[in-house]
Amino acid sequence: MKKLKKILKFSSYTLGCKLNFSETSTIIRKVSKLKNFKKVDFNKFSDLCIINTCSVTEKPEKELIKIINSLKKKNSKIFIIVIGCYAQLQPKKISKIKEVDLILGNKEKFYLDNYINNFFLKKKKINKKFFCDKYEFKKYENSYSINDRTRSFLKIQDGCNYKCSYCTIPFARGLSRSDKIENVINNIKKIVKNGVKEIVLTGINIGDYNYVENKIKYNFLDLINKIENIKEIVRIRVSSIEPNLFSDEIINFFHKSKKFVQHFHIPLQSGSDEILKKMQRRYLSKFYFKKIEKIKKLMPNSCIGADVIVGFPGETKENFLETYNFIKNLPISYLHVFSFSYRKKTKAEKLYNNNVNNVLEKYKKERRKMLQILSEKKKRFFYEKQLNKMHNVLFEKENKKGWIYGYTENFIRVKSIWKKEKVNKIKYNIKLNKIDKDGIMIL
């Protein structure tokens, strides 16, 4: 009788943005096809774990070590592979973490199944702990998530041509490049066949979507017009889009669209023109305000979020108060607030190292807290404006202590008494009539 081969269990953990989630999901599908491999939850015992990292987070190394320690408690012999943006930028630093077995950059991670074959299954000696080529990123790698969550993240673009002084993304992912419209449409149809009701278009700078075919140049507006005509999809959401790329034509498109929801995330970073110039952003505060005003005039019930960085080198108390008051008067719905932490090779690193008016950590924390409180007020005000209005809610999958959660098309978090028949269903024309103590709408 032949001895059965051991089933090898593998897990994954993703740090960072929606784009990372879409790429992890694609990589996992490849690994799942390896013979005798079985995917398990991160919280369970596994023989191998893939950690997809981010370079935007403030302390990626600390987060990474925390995740590794958690894995080692479950299995001291686990094979750990670190991939993604932080791996691309700091492979030598990660290689000093003795528990890490293999490090793959943003090119190599898409061939992870081959590396597993060579270094884990065949147990070849690893001469190089990391494979992170410093090359010109040219190839576009197709990705989308499926079966992980109620909604699916679909990558349409990668890389960035912008040179914001605080950002390492161009070093980690290269210049902007986009998927073919035909591929995007085919991927949407594949995703919908799996019962997905909502797709989120994601990328590094999706407003910069550009693809040339037969000497014809297609932009983001061309893409979303094509997607609008796909009968199968129920609703589409877009991830973060730069204010200078959110043209009036695109705003008008969203106003009229039957498929694209009225929820927008538009990075601000600062309300001070002096700081915006130092950050090398491509707009000033007046431009940003007019853009938000235009959206709200056409779509008064739209939800608008923004990113803000506090404590940028040289940000004075006056600069911060300028930002605070600017946001206070801005008709947005919520904020994502980050404390500045310098990144190597960026222009902001030079400003930081020159120690010219660097902001102390205690002031960064104070400023961040002030904006987080303002964000909660903004969100509450937005929710209250939606009371007694009719919305469509897409419910998620989990039973959380007798409740099922979901989101309206304009990104209002709601909860309802758990019923299995609500799972992954859109309930139409539901009146929002109550906000609970945690600031969530109750249906």
C-alpha positions as CSV (number, residue, x, y, z in Angstrom):
1,M,0.0,0.0,0.0
2,K,1.4,3.4,-1.0
3,K,2.1,5.9,1.7
4,L,-0.1,9.0,1.4
5,K,1.7,12.2,1.0
6,K,1.3,14.7,3.8
7,I,-1.2,17.6,3.1
8,L,0.8,20.8,3.5
9,K,-1.2,23.6,5.1
10,F,-0.4,27.2,4.1
11,S,-1.8,30.6,5.3
12,S,-1.4,34.2,4.4
13,Y,-1.5,37.7,6.0
14,T,-1.9,40.9,4.1
15,L,-0.8,44.4,5.3
16,G,-1.8,47.6,3.6
17,C,-4.1,48.6,0.8
18,K,-6.9,47.0,-1.3
19,L,-4.4,46.5,-4.1
20,N,-2.3,44.3,-1.8
21,F,-5.5,42.2,-1.0
22,S,-6.2,41.7,-4.7
23,E,-2.6,40.6,-5.3
24,T,-2.5,38.3,-2.3
25,S,-5.7,36.6,-3.5
26,T,-4.3,36.0,-7.0
27,I,-1.0,34.6,-5.6
28,I,-2.9,32.3,-3.2
29,R,-4.9,30.9,-6.0
30,K,-1.7,29.9,-7.7
31,V,-0.3,28.3,-4.6
32,S,-3.5,26.4,-4.0
33,K,-3.0,24.6,-7.3
34,L,0.2,23.0,-6.0
35,K,-0.2,19.3,-5.3
36,N,-1.1,18.4,-1.7
37,F,-1.4,22.1,-0.7
38,K,-4.3,23.3,1.4
39,K,-5.1,26.9,2.4
40,V,-6.1,27.4,6.1
41,D,-7.0,30.4,8.2
42,F,-4.1,32.6,9.5
43,N,-5.1,31.7,13.1
44,K,-4.7,28.0,12.5
45,F,-1.6,25.8,12.4
46,S,0.2,26.0,9.0
47,D,3.4,24.6,7.5
48,L,4.0,27.8,5.4
49,C,2.9,31.4,5.6
50,I,3.0,34.2,3.1
51,I,3.1,37.7,4.4
52,N,2.4,40.5,1.9
53,T,3.9,43.7,3.2
54,C,3.3,47.5,2.8
55,S,5.8,50.3,2.7
56,V,3.2,53.1,3.6
57,T,2.6,52.0,7.2
58,E,4.5,53.8,9.9
59,K,6.4,50.8,11.4
60,P,6.3,47.8,8.9
61,E,9.2,46.0,10.6
62,K,7.5,46.0,14.0
63,E,4.2,44.8,12.4
64,L,6.1,42.1,10.6
65,I,7.9,40.8,13.8
66,K,4.6,40.8,15.6
67,I,3.0,38.6,12.9
68,I,6.0,36.3,12.8
69,N,5.9,35.8,16.6
70,S,2.3,34.9,16.3
71,L,3.1,32.3,13.6
72,K,6.0,30.8,15.6
73,K,3.8,30.1,18.6
74,K,1.6,27.9,16.5
75,N,4.4,26.1,14.7
76,S,8.1,26.7,15.5
77,K,9.2,25.0,12.2
78,I,6.9,27.1,9.9
79,F,8.4,28.3,6.6
80,I,7.9,32.1,6.4
81,I,7.9,34.0,3.1
82,V,7.8,37.8,3.1
83,I,6.7,39.5,-0.2
84,G,5.5,42.9,-1.4
85,C,6.5,46.6,-1.1
86,Y,8.5,46.5,2.1
87,A,10.2,43.4,0.9
88,Q,11.1,45.2,-2.4
89,L,12.5,48.2,-0.5
90,Q,14.2,46.6,2.5
91,P,15.2,43.0,1.6
92,K,18.5,43.1,3.5
93,K,16.9,44.5,6.6
94,I,14.2,41.8,6.5
95,S,16.9,39.1,5.9
96,K,18.3,39.9,9.4
97,I,15.1,38.5,10.9
98,K,16.2,34.9,11.4
99,E,12.7,33.4,11.3
100,V,12.2,34.6,7.7
101,D,13.0,31.9,5.2
102,L,12.4,33.7,1.8
103,I,11.9,37.3,0.7
104,L,10.4,38.1,-2.7
105,G,10.0,41.6,-4.3
106,N,7.1,43.0,-6.4
107,K,8.2,41.2,-9.5
108,E,9.1,37.8,-8.0
109,K,6.0,37.5,-5.8
110,F,3.8,36.6,-8.8
111,Y,6.0,33.5,-9.3
112,L,5.8,32.4,-5.7
113,D,4.5,29.0,-6.7
114,N,7.8,28.3,-8.5
115,Y,9.8,29.4,-5.5
116,I,7.8,27.2,-3.2
117,N,8.5,24.3,-5.5
118,N,12.2,24.9,-5.5
119,F,12.9,26.0,-1.9
120,F,10.2,24.4,0.2
121,L,9.0,21.3,-1.6
122,K,12.3,20.2,-3.2
123,K,14.3,21.6,-0.2
124,K,17.0,23.1,-2.4
125,K,19.7,25.0,-0.5
126,I,18.9,28.7,-0.5
127,N,22.0,30.6,-1.6
128,K,20.2,33.9,-1.6
129,K,17.6,34.6,1.1
130,F,16.0,37.3,-1.0
131,F,15.0,37.8,-4.7
132,C,14.1,41.5,-5.2
133,D,15.5,42.7,-8.5
134,K,16.0,46.4,-8.8
135,Y,14.6,46.6,-12.3
136,E,12.5,48.9,-14.4
137,F,8.9,47.8,-13.8
138,K,7.4,47.2,-17.2
139,K,5.2,44.2,-17.0
140,Y,1.6,44.6,-15.8
141,E,0.5,41.7,-13.5
142,N,-3.2,41.0,-13.5
143,S,-4.9,40.5,-10.1
144,Y,-8.3,40.3,-8.3
145,S,-9.6,39.0,-5.0
146,I,-12.4,36.5,-4.8
147,N,-14.1,34.4,-2.0
148,D,-12.2,36.4,0.7
149,R,-14.9,39.0,1.4
150,T,-18.4,40.0,0.2
151,R,-16.9,42.5,-2.3
152,S,-14.0,41.8,-4.7
153,F,-11.0,44.0,-5.3
154,L,-10.0,44.3,-8.9
155,K,-6.7,45.7,-9.9
156,I,-6.8,47.9,-13.0
157,Q,-3.5,49.9,-12.7
158,D,-0.1,49.7,-10.9
159,G,2.8,52.1,-10.2
160,C,2.9,55.9,-10.1
161,N,4.5,58.7,-12.1
162,Y,4.0,61.2,-9.3
163,K,6.9,62.4,-7.1
164,C,5.2,63.2,-3.8
165,S,8.1,64.0,-1.5
166,Y,7.1,61.6,1.3
167,C,6.3,58.6,-0.8
168,T,8.3,55.4,-1.7
169,I,5.7,53.8,-4.0
170,P,7.5,54.7,-7.3
171,F,10.6,52.9,-5.9
172,A,8.5,49.9,-4.7
173,R,6.3,49.5,-7.7
174,G,7.7,51.5,-10.6
175,L,6.0,53.9,-13.1
176,S,2.3,53.8,-13.9
177,R,1.0,51.0,-16.1
178,S,-2.5,49.8,-16.8
179,D,-4.4,46.6,-17.7
180,K,-6.2,46.3,-21.1
181,I,-9.9,47.3,-21.0
182,E,-10.7,43.9,-22.5
183,N,-8.9,42.1,-19.6
184,V,-10.7,44.3,-17.0
185,I,-14.1,43.5,-18.5
186,N,-13.3,39.7,-18.7
187,N,-12.1,39.8,-15.0
188,I,-15.4,41.5,-14.0
189,K,-17.4,38.8,-15.7
190,K,-15.4,36.0,-14.0
191,I,-15.8,37.7,-10.6
192,V,-19.6,38.1,-11.1
193,K,-20.0,34.4,-12.0
194,N,-18.8,33.7,-8.5
195,G,-21.8,35.5,-7.0
196,V,-20.0,38.8,-6.2
197,K,-22.4,41.7,-6.0
198,E,-19.9,44.5,-5.6
199,I,-16.5,45.1,-7.2
200,V,-13.9,47.7,-6.0
201,L,-11.6,49.1,-8.7
202,T,-8.2,49.5,-7.2
203,G,-4.6,50.4,-8.1
204,I,-1.9,52.8,-7.0
205,N,-3.2,55.8,-9.0
206,I,-6.3,54.6,-10.7
207,G,-7.2,58.1,-12.1
208,D,-4.0,57.8,-14.2
209,Y,-5.3,54.7,-15.9
210,N,-4.0,54.8,-19.5
211,Y,-3.8,52.1,-22.1
212,V,-2.8,52.4,-25.8
213,E,-4.1,49.8,-28.3
214,N,-3.9,50.1,-32.1
215,K,-2.6,53.7,-31.6
216,I,-5.8,54.6,-29.7
217,K,-5.3,55.9,-26.2
218,Y,-7.8,54.9,-23.5
219,N,-8.1,56.7,-20.2
220,F,-10.0,56.2,-16.9
221,L,-13.2,57.8,-18.2
222,D,-13.1,55.4,-21.3
223,L,-12.7,52.4,-18.9
224,I,-15.6,53.3,-16.6
225,N,-17.9,54.0,-19.5
226,K,-17.1,50.5,-20.8
227,I,-17.7,49.0,-17.4
228,E,-21.1,50.8,-17.1
229,N,-22.4,48.7,-20.0
230,I,-21.6,45.3,-18.4
231,K,-25.1,43.9,-17.7
232,E,-24.0,41.3,-15.2
233,I,-22.4,43.6,-12.5
234,V,-24.7,45.1,-9.8
235,R,-22.5,47.8,-8.3
236,I,-19.0,49.2,-8.7
237,R,-17.0,51.2,-6.2
238,V,-13.7,53.0,-6.8
239,S,-10.8,53.2,-4.4
240,S,-8.7,56.3,-3.8
241,I,-8.5,58.8,-6.7
242,E,-6.3,61.9,-6.9
243,P,-8.1,65.2,-6.8
244,N,-6.3,66.6,-9.9
245,L,-7.4,63.5,-11.9
246,F,-11.0,63.7,-10.8
247,S,-12.2,65.7,-13.8
248,D,-15.6,67.3,-14.2
249,E,-16.4,64.8,-16.9
250,I,-15.7,61.9,-14.4
251,I,-17.8,63.6,-11.7
252,N,-20.7,64.0,-14.2
253,F,-20.3,60.3,-15.1
254,F,-20.7,59.2,-11.5
255,H,-23.7,61.5,-11.1
256,K,-25.5,59.8,-14.0
257,S,-24.2,56.2,-13.5
258,K,-26.5,53.3,-12.6
259,K,-23.7,51.0,-11.6
260,F,-21.0,53.1,-9.9
261,V,-21.8,54.1,-6.3
262,Q,-21.5,57.6,-4.9
263,H,-18.6,57.0,-2.5
264,F,-15.2,58.7,-3.2
265,H,-11.9,58.7,-1.4
266,I,-9.9,61.7,-2.4
267,P,-6.5,62.2,-0.7
268,L,-5.9,65.7,0.7
269,Q,-2.8,65.2,2.9
270,S,-2.8,68.9,4.1
271,G,-5.0,71.9,4.1
272,S,-2.0,74.2,4.2
273,D,-0.7,75.4,0.8
274,E,2.8,75.8,2.2
275,I,2.9,72.1,3.2
276,L,1.2,70.9,0.0
277,K,4.0,72.6,-1.9
278,K,6.7,70.9,0.2
279,M,4.9,67.6,-0.3
280,Q,5.0,68.2,-4.0
281,R,1.2,67.6,-4.4
282,R,-0.3,68.6,-7.7
283,Y,-3.0,71.0,-6.3
284,L,-3.6,73.6,-3.7
285,S,-6.3,73.8,-1.0
286,K,-8.6,76.1,-3.1
287,F,-8.6,73.6,-6.0
288,Y,-9.4,70.8,-3.6
289,F,-12.3,72.7,-2.0
290,K,-13.9,73.5,-5.3
291,K,-13.6,69.8,-6.4
292,I,-15.4,68.6,-3.2
293,E,-18.0,71.4,-3.6
294,K,-18.7,70.3,-7.2
295,I,-19.2,66.7,-6.1
296,K,-21.5,67.6,-3.3
297,K,-23.6,70.0,-5.4
298,L,-24.3,67.2,-8.0
299,M,-24.4,64.3,-5.4
300,P,-25.5,65.7,-2.0
301,N,-25.8,62.2,-0.5
302,S,-22.3,61.1,-1.6
303,C,-19.8,59.9,1.0
304,I,-16.4,61.5,0.6
305,G,-13.3,60.4,2.6
306,A,-9.8,61.9,2.6
307,D,-6.3,61.0,3.7
308,V,-4.3,63.5,5.9
309,I,-0.7,63.5,7.1
310,V,0.2,65.3,10.3
311,G,3.7,66.3,11.4
312,F,5.3,66.7,8.0
313,P,8.8,68.3,8.4
314,G,8.4,72.1,8.9
315,E,4.6,71.8,9.7
316,T,4.1,74.6,12.3
317,K,1.3,74.9,14.7
318,E,-0.2,77.6,12.4
319,N,0.1,75.2,9.4
320,F,-1.7,72.5,11.3
321,L,-4.5,74.8,12.4
322,E,-4.8,75.9,8.8
323,T,-5.4,72.2,7.9
324,Y,-7.8,71.7,10.8
325,N,-10.0,74.7,10.0
326,F,-9.9,73.8,6.3
327,I,-11.2,70.3,6.9
328,K,-13.7,71.6,9.5
329,N,-15.3,73.7,6.7
330,L,-15.0,70.9,4.1
331,P,-18.2,68.9,3.3
332,I,-16.5,65.5,3.6
333,S,-17.7,62.4,5.6
334,Y,-14.6,60.9,7.2
335,L,-10.7,61.1,7.4
336,H,-7.9,58.6,7.4
337,V,-5.2,60.3,9.5
338,F,-1.5,59.4,9.4
339,S,1.5,60.7,11.4
340,F,4.5,61.5,9.2
341,S,7.3,59.0,9.3
342,Y,10.2,59.5,6.9
343,R,11.1,57.0,4.2
344,K,14.6,56.5,2.8
345,K,15.4,57.9,-0.6
346,T,12.5,60.4,-0.5
347,K,12.9,64.2,-0.6
348,A,11.1,64.4,2.8
349,E,13.9,62.3,4.3
350,K,16.4,65.1,3.5
351,L,14.0,67.6,5.1
352,Y,13.8,65.4,8.2
353,N,17.5,64.7,8.4
354,N,18.3,68.4,8.2
355,N,16.2,68.7,11.4
356,V,14.6,71.9,10.3
357,N,11.5,72.4,12.4
358,N,10.9,68.6,12.8
359,V,7.6,68.0,14.6
360,L,8.0,66.2,18.0
361,E,6.2,62.9,18.4
362,K,4.0,64.2,21.2
363,Y,2.7,67.0,18.9
364,K,2.1,64.5,16.1
365,K,0.0,62.5,18.4
366,E,-2.0,65.6,19.6
367,R,-2.6,66.7,16.0
368,R,-3.6,63.2,14.9
369,K,-6.0,62.9,17.8
370,M,-7.6,66.3,17.0
371,L,-8.3,65.2,13.4
372,Q,-9.6,61.8,14.5
373,I,-12.1,63.5,16.8
374,L,-13.1,65.8,13.9
375,S,-13.4,62.8,11.6
376,E,-15.9,61.2,14.1
377,K,-17.9,64.4,14.2
378,K,-17.9,64.6,10.4
379,K,-19.0,61.0,10.1
380,R,-21.8,61.4,12.7
381,F,-23.1,64.5,10.9
382,F,-23.1,62.7,7.6
383,Y,-25.0,59.7,9.1
384,E,-27.6,62.0,10.7
385,K,-28.2,63.7,7.3
386,Q,-29.1,60.2,5.9
387,L,-31.7,59.4,8.6
388,N,-35.2,58.6,7.1
389,K,-33.7,58.3,3.6
390,M,-33.9,55.2,1.4
391,H,-30.8,53.2,0.6
392,N,-29.6,49.9,-0.8
393,V,-27.6,47.7,1.6
394,L,-25.2,44.9,0.6
395,F,-25.0,42.5,3.6
396,E,-21.8,40.6,4.4
397,K,-21.3,37.0,5.5
398,E,-20.6,36.7,9.2
399,N,-23.0,36.3,12.1
400,K,-21.5,38.7,14.7
401,K,-23.3,38.0,18.0
402,G,-26.7,37.9,16.4
403,W,-26.1,40.8,14.0
404,I,-25.3,40.9,10.3
405,Y,-23.4,43.9,8.9
406,G,-23.3,45.6,5.6
407,Y,-22.8,48.9,3.7
408,T,-25.1,51.2,1.8
409,E,-24.1,52.3,-1.7
410,N,-22.8,55.6,-0.1
411,F,-20.7,53.7,2.4
412,I,-22.9,53.9,5.6
413,R,-22.1,51.0,7.9
414,V,-25.4,49.3,9.0
415,K,-26.4,46.3,11.1
416,S,-29.5,44.2,11.2
417,I,-30.7,41.1,13.1
418,W,-28.9,38.1,11.7
419,K,-30.8,36.1,9.1
420,K,-29.0,33.6,6.8
421,E,-31.1,34.7,3.8
422,K,-29.5,38.2,4.0
423,V,-26.0,36.9,3.4
424,N,-24.4,38.5,0.3
425,K,-27.7,40.0,-0.7
426,I,-28.6,43.6,-1.6
427,K,-31.7,44.7,0.2
428,Y,-33.2,47.6,-1.8
429,N,-35.0,50.8,-0.6
430,I,-34.4,50.3,3.1
431,K,-35.1,53.3,5.3
432,L,-32.3,54.3,7.7
433,N,-34.0,55.3,10.9
434,K,-31.6,54.9,13.9
435,I,-27.9,55.2,14.9
436,D,-26.7,53.1,17.8
437,K,-24.2,54.1,20.5
438,D,-21.2,52.9,18.4
439,G,-22.3,55.2,15.5
440,I,-23.7,52.4,13.3
441,M,-27.0,52.5,11.6
442,I,-29.5,49.9,12.8
443,L,-32.1,48.4,10.4
